[in-house]
Amino acid sequence: MSAEALTSLIISLAFGIFINLLWILDSQNWITDSGKRKCIWSYWCGEIVFLLMAFVLENRNQPVAASAILGVMAAYIVVGIWWVSRKL
């Protein structure tokens, strides 16, 4: 994966995570169970960790490692969507 494509993917994922944050903040009105809310927040924090790892690796000129982290993040997002929707 080229450096430009990697940067573009990281920026796109960052915007997606920001949209998720807005959804989580809005869901306070209709998800009242604190256990479910903790589940959603922990999932969102995991997304942030993966994104930061990819960003750091890209800045250290490690595009292969950053691409691998983004691949793991994609799997995490897919499994996380299933997991969070099961909890709701």
N, C-alpha and C positions, 0 to 999 in steps of 0.2 A: 504494500500500500504506500502510495506516495505521501510525502510530508503534507502537501496541500490538502489531499483527501482526508488525511488523518485529522488535521486542524479543523476542517469543515465538519467532520463527524463529531468531534468533541464539542464544537460550538452548537451543533444541532441537538446533541444530547443535553447540553447545559440548558438550552431553551426548553426542552421537554421536561427536564427536572424542575425548572421554574414553574411550568404549567402545572405539574403535579403538586408543587407546594401550594399554589393558589387553590387547587381542588381540595387539598387537605384542610387548608384554612377555612374554606367554605363548608366543608363537611361537618364542621363543629356544630352546625345548626341541626343536622339530621342524623348524625351518628352520635348517640349519647353514651354508649357503652365504652367505658374507659379502657377495657381490655382490647377492644377492636381498634380504638384510637392509637394505643401503644403499638399495636401490630403494624398499623399503617405508617406511623412515624419511624419505626425501626426499619421498615422496608425502604423508606425514603432516605434515611441516613446511610444505608448500604449503597444506594445509588450514588450518593455524594462521595463516598469513599472510593468507589471504583472510578468515578470521573476524575477525582483528584490524582489518583495513582496514574491514570492514563496521561493526564496533563503534565505531571512531573516527568514521566518517562519520555514524553515527546520533547519537552524542553531540554532534556539531557541527551538528545539525539539518539534515542533508543526506539525507533519507529516499530521495529518488530515486536518488542516487548509491549509497547503501547497498543499495537494492534491486537496482541493476544489478550491483554486486559480488557479491551473493548469487546472482544469476542465473548469473554467470560461475562462481561456486563450484559451483553445481549441475552445470554442464557439466563442470567439472574433476573432480568426484566420479564422474560417470558414466564419463568417459574413464579416470580413474585406476583405477577398479575393473576395467575391462577390461585396462588396462596391467599392473597388479599381478598379476591372475590369469594373464595370459600369462607373466609372469616366474616364477611359481611352477610 
